[in-house]
Amino acid sequence: MEKIIEPVVFLCIILAGYLFKRIGWFKPNDYRVLQKIVFNLLLPAAVVVSFMDNPHDMNLLWVTLFGFCCSVIPILVIYFVTRRAPLGDRAFEMLNGSGFNIGCFAMPVVQALMGPTAAVAVVMFDIGNSVMMSAGMNAVTTQLLHIDDTHPLSPEEQARPIGPRAPRKILDKDARRLQRRANFRRIARNFYSSAAFMTYMIMLLVLLSGFVMPQWIGTALRPLSNANAFCSMMMVGMLMDLPQGRDDVRRLFTVFGWRTLFAAVFAVAAWFILPVDPAVRKAVIFACLAPVGVFSTLFTDRVLGNARLAGLCLAFLAIVSLIAMTAVNILLVV
């Protein structure tokens, strides 16, 4: 009974966030305020505290590599399999069928189900995952599909029957060089402007260097770390919405199918391939079951102008993931 209490509480917080929005306590865009607080304060604090409070070793770098592979493989597979689908569907599936919501979802759930010592495993997984979630996912999708993400695709462009639209060829060498520089700066800005990503990089350097951080840092950041779970689940609820037609339902269940397939494959691979302790492998399985990341709503809005559908996808998959993680925790005893 104790194993399902925390997940039920998380589910209640998600539903509360949705209900508060429906009755007018929250406005539709208020989640952005909480999103900034979580990404810039609470999540970085949770990462630092988890590193300071729990032991970690160099062997966990295998988990980081595994997390990177789990984030890259789906987006490439979806690209090749959907090559005859409309451009809008391809972009939505690539942006929402890959990447994992670790810091705002998997980490608090894993801490609740397995204890605080398991947090380091999901943090190491997220170091690899965050490379794609912070900027790589948007860069890969727009480059492979030849999409200009400075403005959303029009309905006519999204409905193109076969493959990506051909890019406009730039003949002038200086113009091409300037375009490459602008693309590089835009991608780099997505990385260094992400407080969570920069925190991961700093903590990775701390791990590699063997530096011991002063205890007062953990003491100061612990209140922020403790607030991460509640605020993250509330934010998911505030993102929740209802489908508006069959097309929304079709896209939602297509992404659900992709993520279920990849979650099963990666979970099996984590259990049988990763050269780490069983408890770490179990934590990685939880990470593989995590829903789509909040960054996907931002990138979907840039490319398709449809953050609402991406938010619906996140909220729906969050509930499914919570149920799946609870079931795995009960069945897989280590």
N, C-alpha and C positions, 0 to 999 in steps of 0.2 A: 504493500500500500504506500509506503514512504517513497518508493521509486517514481510514483506518478503524481505526487503532490506538487512538486516544483513545476513540472510541465503544465499541469492544470492551472496553476497560478499564472504562468506565462501566457497561456491561452486566454485567460480571463483579462489580463492586461491588454492583449491585442484587441479583444472584443470591446473592451472599455474605450480604447482609443477610437475605434470605429463609431461606437454609439455616441461618444461625446461630440464627434464631428457631425453626426446625423442630427443631433438635437440642437446644434448651434453653438456649443461651448467652444469648439475649434472651427476656424475657417478652413476652406479647402487647402490653402497654401501655408497654413501654420506649421505643417510638418517640416518646412524648410528651416524654421528657427531651431527646432529640436535637432534637425539633421546637422546643422552647423555646430551645435553644442556637443553632440555625440562624436562627430568626426574630428573636431578640433581640440576637444578637452577630454571627454570621458574615455573614448577608445584609446588614445595615446597613453592616458594614465593607466588604464587597465593593462596595456601591453607592458609598460615599465614595471608595474607592481608584480605581474605574473613572472617576469624574469627575475626580479629580486627575491621573491618569496619561495621560488621552487628551483630545485636543481636542474641543470641542463648540461649537456655534453656535446662534443663535436659530432657524435653519431646522428644527432637530430638534423644535421644538414641534409641527410637523405630525405627527410620529411619535407624540407624546403624544396628540394629538386622535384619530389613527387607532386607537391602542390602546384609547382609551375607547369609540369606536364599535364596535370588534370585540368588546368585552365586553358592551355593552348590546344590540346587535342580536339575538344568538342567544337571549337569555332572553325577549325580546318575541316573536320568531318562534315559539319553542317554546310559549309561552303560548297564542297564537292557534291554532296548528295542532293542539294536543292538547286543545282545549276539551271534547271528548267522552270523553276518557280518564279512568280512575280518578284520584282526587286524589293518591294515593301515587305513581303513575307520573309524573304531571305535576310534582310537587314534585321527585322525584329527577332527572328529565330537565332541569328548569330549573336546578337547583343544580349538576349535573355536566356539562351540555352547554354551558355558557358559562364564560368566564373562562380564564386561562392561567397555568400554573405557570412563571413567568419566573425569579425570583430563585433558586429551589432546583433548577431544571432547565435552562431555556433558556440562562440566562446562563453557567453553567460549560460547557455543550456548545458554545455559540457561541464562547466564548473558546478552547476546544480546537480547534475546526474553522477559525476565521477569525483567531485571534489576539486579544490583549487590546484592540486599538483598536475592535473591533466591539462591545465591552461597552456603550459609551455608548448605542448605538442601541437595544439591548434594554432598558436602564435607562429611557430616555425612553418607550419603548412601555409599560413596566410602570408608569410614573407614571399614565398614563391607565387602564390595566388595574386597578391597585390600588384605584381608587375603588370598583369593583364587587367585587373580590375581598375587600377588607378588611371591608366591611359592606354595600355596596349590593346585592350579589346576594341576601343573606338578606332584606334589607328589601324589595326589589322582589318576591321570590317570596312572602313571607308576606303582603304587602299585596294583591297581585293575587289570590292564592288564598284570602284571608281566613283565614289560619292563625295560631293563637296559638302562638308558638315557645317559650313558657315551659315547655311539656311536649310530648313527642312525640305524634304522631297515633296513635290506636289502630288496630288492624287493620281494625275496622269502618269507621272514618272514612277510612282509606286506600282502601278498596274501594268508596267511593261511586261509583255508575255514571256520573254525568254532572256535570261541572263542579265548581266550588268550593262548599263549604258556605256557606250564607248567614251573614253576620256578625250577631251579636246587636246589635240596635239600642239605643243608649243615649239615653234621652230627656232626661235631666238635663244642662243646659249645663255645669255645673261638673264633672260626671263626665267629659263628653266632653273638656273642656279638660285635665283631669288625665291622661286617657288619652293625649292627643296629646303632652303634655309628657313622660310616661313613655316613649313610643315614641321621641321625639326624643332623650332622654337615652341610651336604650339604643343607638340608632344611632350617636350621637356618641361614646359610649364605645368602640364597636368601632373607630372611626377613630383616636382619640387614644391608645388603649391598644396600637395596633399600632406596634411600633418600626420596622418596615420602611416603613410608610406615612408616619410622621413624618419618617423619614430622607429619603424621596423629596421630601416637601414642603420640607424644609430645603435640599436640593440644588437644587431648582427655584428657590428664592429666591436661592441663590448664583449660579445661571445668569443669572437676570434682573437681578441687581444688579451682576454683573461682579466680585464679590468674589473675591480670590485667597486660598485657604486655605494656612496654613503647611505646609511640606513635612514637618515632624516628625509631623503628624497621619497622613499617608499612610504614613510609615515605621512608626509605632506600630501601625497597623491592618492592615498588609500580611500578617502571619502569620495573622490571623483570616480575612482575605479568601482566602488560599490554601487554607484548610481548608474553605471553603464547598462546593466541588465534591464532595469525598470524603464529607463528612457528609450532604449533601443526597441523594446517590445511595444511601448506606447507609440513610437514613431511608425512601426509597421502597421499598427491599427489605424493610425491617421492616414496612411497611404491607401488603405483598403477602400474598394469601391465595388459596384456591381457591374456585370457585363451589360453593354448597350447594344445588343443584337447578336445574331448568329456569327458574324465575322469575328467579334471579340471572343466568343466561346471557342470557335475553331482555332484561333491563334493561341488562346490560353492552353487548350489541351494538346496542341502540337508541341509547345514548349514543355509542358508537363511530360509528354512522352519522351522527348529528347533527354530531359534531365533525369527521368527515372532510369532510362537505359544507361546513361553514363554513370549515374550514382551506383548502380548495381555492379557495373564493370570495375569501376575504381575501388569500390569497397572490397571486392574479392581480391583485386590486385594488392591493395594495402595489407590485407590480412596474410597473404601468402608470399609476398615479395619483399616487403620492407624489412630490413635487418635491424629491427628495434624490439623493445619489450612488448609483450602482449597488451599491456595497458596503454602504451603509446599507439599501437596499431588500432586499438578500439577507439581511441580519441580521434585518430585520423579518419576512421570510418564515419564517425559523427560529422566530421568536416565535409566528407564527400556527400553526405545527405543534406547539407545546408542549402537553403534556397538561393535564388538569384540575388546579387548584391544591389545595394541602393544606387551605386554608380550607374547601373543599367538604366534606371529611370532617367538620369541626367542625359546619358548618351542617346537613349531612344527619343527623348524630347528634341535633341539636337538634330537627329537624322530624320525622324518621322513626324516630329511635332505631336507625339502621343504619349506623354508621361503618365496620363491616367491609366492607360492599358498596361503599361509597365508596372505601375504601382499595384494594380489589381493582380498581376502575375506574381509579384513579390509577396503580397499578402496571402494569396491562395497557397502558394508553394511553402510559405512559412508555416501555415497550419498543418499541411501534409508532412513537412519535415519534422515538426514537433512530434507528431504521432509516430513517424518512422523511427526517430531517435529514441523515443520512449520504449518502443517495441524492441529495438536492438539492445538497449540497456538491460531489459528484462531477460532476453533470450541469450545474450552473449555475456557470460560471466567469466571474468579473468581474475 
